[in-house]
């Protein structure tokens, strides 16, 4: 038996969750830069880029069919 995505991730616009997550992490990075903790801001930007890459990947998958 093959593993399948859960029903919530099969929707045509489920990839938007990744972009919303990227915006949240970017907002966190901006707040951390403002407060002066650069290391946390750096890692938040890295996670933002990962979320953006995942969003682009899953968007391509959603519109491939």
Secondary structure, 3 states (H helix, E strand, C coil): CCCCCCHHHCCCCCCHHHHHHHHHHHHHHHHHHHHCCHHHHHHHHHHHHHHHHHHHHHHHHHCCC
